Amino acid sequence: MTRDEIVQMAWDCGILMRSHNNQEEPTKLERFAALVAEHERERIKTLNAPEIEKANAHIAKLEKALKELDEIYGDSPQAERIIVPALYGREI
C-alpha cells in the first residue's frame, strides 16, 4: 500500500478534512501514512521470508551442482545435454 493510497483513504472516509486553514493535519497524516507503509513492507517481508529462503537455498544448490558438473565436463560439446537434465531431473 502506498502513501498516496493511505492518504486517499483518509480523505475518502473523512478522517482528514479538506481545509486550507489547517496545514498541520496533512503533515501528521503523511507521517502516519509513512508508518503504515513501513509496517506493511515489514509484514510482507516477514510473511514471505520462508519462501525467499527456500528459493535462495534452491538457487545455491543449483549453482553448486552446475559448478561440479562444469568441473567434470568442462567445455565438452555434450556438456549441456548432460548438465541441464542433471540439474532439473529430466531429459531434454
JOCORUR-V447210 format. One record per pair of residues at least 12 apart in sequence whose C-alpha atoms are under 7 Angstrom apart, sorted by sequence separation. I is the first residue (numbers start at 1). J is the second residue. D is the distance in whole Angstrom. If there is no record, write none. Layout:
BEGIN
I;J;D / I;J;D
END
This chain:
BEGIN
69;83;6 / 66;83;7 / 7;29;7 / 65;87;7 / 7;30;7 / 62;87;6 / 7;33;7 / 6;33;6 / 3;33;5 / 3;34;6 / 3;37;6 / 2;37;6 / 1;37;6
END
